[in-house]
Amino acid sequence: MVYIGKELDTKQRTYRVVTIVMFAVAVLTLLARLLVGALPDMPDLAFDAIFSIIVQVLVFLLMPFLAYKLVLGKNVREIAEFSNMRKIKWYYLVLAVGVGFCAFIATIGISSIWQAIIASTGYVHSSSSTVYPEQFNIGMFLAEMALTALLPGFCEEFLIRGGVLTTMRGSYRYIAVLWIMAAVFGLFHQNITQVFYTACFGMLMAFLTIKLGSIFPAMVIHFVNNGLSVYLSYADEYNWSLGGSFYDTIDNGLMTNAGSIFGVYILIVLIGAGLVTLMLFLKKREKLQKQKEVILDSGFDQTNGRVVMFGEENKKFVEEIGMEKMVYGKDYAPEALYRPSVRDNAFLVGATVVTVLSTFATYLWGLM
């Protein structure tokens, strides 16, 4: 009973610390937006750099890392495990590149539909246009890739599909976790034009991280998705042969042959779904292979109906290959979910309120 009590205390402390981090992230992100908005005129890249360093590096990465280390007492290896930073076969990362391309196309369609919906209510989207130098500047291009693709791909995944996902999985059932993660990622962007497609993207990344047991494919997908946006903007500006007329081609196609554009869109979405299915199939086959190896290298206790494992196999390995019942016996019961109290959820509710209000404020701004 003492052990169970300590375990519950640990889960409660983890839940509270992570939700406090989520609240702090929501507030600090909003303050960073206001701060950058109040700065005097300067190049767009300078605004992006200031905002990204504050939000991505300090808020999304450093703050949760220090919270996990100093408050929860985790070492670097434990933080990596808590944040789902586990090794994964190289071919998952290769497939993730393809999923990233397909996800980019899918989000264009989702974003277009969402913007049409809010535009029908009178909302006017005011997008800032980046001022490019007359000649292509490789330094500026790489800087934008780092700020827009590399940092979000690592820092946002570390926070959202890392400690936040792990904590939510310990307290809510699978489907509820996916919806929570969708809402978190959508609302934390604090922008009405981004909230819907980022929510869909967040649900997909949470799904893949749970199923594959690693955050690295999500990081690759996130990087490719954001990086394509940067690349195509430069390709359009400098008339590159590869992708230089991407958006114009879509617009013209919708005007002249919308059916073909829609057909290509559906095909790309289906290809993305196929790549995700292939990743899941490979992961399942990998688990089955590990199970066979465990059984061959171990014995089977007919009396107690369980595998007798030789060596110092730990619980995480047993869970990873899905052999809990076979190893611990037919009476094995999965670890109970921690049920957070109203007090435990206070900061999660606070984070939700802040992000909902800030997102709604961007909608009101577009109505003016």
Buried (B, 14 or more C-beta within 10 A) or exposed (E): EEEEEEEEEEBBBBBBBBBBBBBBBBBBBBEBBEEBEEEEEEEBBEBBBBBBBBBBBBBBBEBBBEBBBEBBEBEEEEBBBBBBBBEBEEEBBEBBBBBBBBBBBBBBBBBEEBBEEBEEEEBEEEEEEBEBEEEEBEEBBEBBBBBBBBBBBBBBBBBBBBBBBBBBBBBBEEEEBBEBBBBBBBBBBBBBBBBBBBBBBBBBBBBBBBBBBBBBBBBBBBBBBBBBBBBBBBBBEBEBEEBBBBBEEBEEBBEEEEEEBEEEBEEBBEBBEBBBEBBBEBBEEBBEEBBEEBBEEBEEEEEEEBBEBEEEBEEEBBBBBEBBBBBBEEEEEEEEEBEBEEEBBBBBEBBBEBBBEBBEBBBEEBEE
